[in-house]
Amino acid sequence: MNIRTDYLKQFEERVQDELLRVCTSAGMLGGTLLASDDIDEHWNTLAPEYMADAVPQVKDYPTVSVAWAAYLGMGVAWGWDTDWNLCKQDTYQSYYGKQGFDNMDEHIVYDMLGLTPDGYEARQIETIIRRCGETTVSLIRHEHIEPQSTMAFHVFARACRAMYRIGAALELKRLGYKFEKIN
């Protein structure tokens, strides 16, 4: 592993650990990242199109550019639980709202997850994902990487993957999944 790949891996782990801490302290996760290889690997299918949508948003909407990855993770986790054989074939655009990328969050939370727009659970999800997005943007900025560089892109991509995984974990927890010790 070269220094750059090692650095990116360590950065992604730091972001993920910090987001897990934020979600756990808010009572939204239990200290462990709930995950599935199916969901994690599906990021590789969705990431190119997500990045094409998110990168242009970085300058004006940095928090949205990373936060929407968490909503995407929630949508994929919901599909994994509902009917993975069907949902794994959904296109990236199927996660769009009526205004495309701009309201992907609302489409996933209200239309897919079936939550009430002004309901407690929807507001709780919005609050934690906003906090995670702000935390992620802060962690990226503390890296002091030259903006619009190749390294900046790779750091952003790793941060988005961490957000996607946190979103999936939030939805898996909401659906009642948990790790249990087996004797």
C-alpha positions, 0 to 999 in steps of 0.5 A, spaced: 500 500 500 502 506 498 502 512 502 497 516 499 492 509 499 494 508 506 493 516 508 486 515 505 484 509 508 486 512 515 482 518 513 476 514 512 476 510 518 477 517 522 471 520 519 467 513 520 469 513 527 467 520 529 461 519 525 459 513 529 461 517 536 456 523 534 451 518 532 452 514 538 452 520 543 445 522 540 442 515 541 441 513 534 447 508 534 449 503 539 457 504 538 457 499 533 457 500 525 451 496 523 453 494 516 452 489 510 457 487 505 451 487 500 450 494 502 457 496 502 459 493 495 453 497 492 456 504 494 461 502 488 455 501 483 452 508 485 458 512 487 460 514 480 453 518 479 453 520 486 460 523 485 458 527 479 452 530 482 455 532 489 462 534 487 459 541 483 455 542 490 461 542 494 463 550 493 456 552 495 453 547 499 458 543 502 454 539 507 449 537 502 454 534 498 456 529 503 450 529 507 446 526 501 450 520 501 448 518 508 441 519 505 443 514 499 445 509 504 439 509 508 435 508 502 439 502 500 439 499 507 431 500 506 431 496 499 436 491 502 431 489 508 425 490 503 427 486 497 434 486 495 434 482 489 429 487 486 432 493 489 439 492 488 437 493 480 434 500 482 438 505 478 441 511 482 436 516 479 431 512 482 433 515 489 432 522 486 426 526 488 422 530 484 427 535 483 433 530 482 439 530 487 436 536 490 431 533 494 433 526 494 433 526 502 426 528 502 424 522 497 428 517 501 425 519 508 418 520 506 417 516 500 421 510 501 422 510 508 415 512 509 416 517 515 411 523 516 414 530 513 414 533 520 414 527 524 419 526 530 423 520 527 424 524 520 426 530 524 431 526 528 434 523 522 435 530 519 438 533 525 443 527 526 445 527 518 446 534 518 450 534 524 454 528 521 455 532 514 457 538 518 462 534 522 465 531 516 466 537 512 470 540 518 474 533 518 475 535 511 477 542 512 482 540 517 486 536 512 488 542 509 488 539 502 489 544 496 482 545 493 480 542 487 486 537 487 486 530 485 487 529 493 481 533 495 477 529 490 479 522 493 478 525 500 471 527 499 470 520 495 472 517 502 468 522 506 462 520 502 463 513 503 463 514 510 457 518 510 453 512 506 455 507 511 453 511 517 446 512 513 446 505 512 447 503 519 442 508 521 437 505 517 439 498 519 438 500 527 431 503 525 429 497 522 431 493 528 438 490 526 443 489 532 449 485 533 448 480 538 454 475 541 453 468 539 455 463 544 
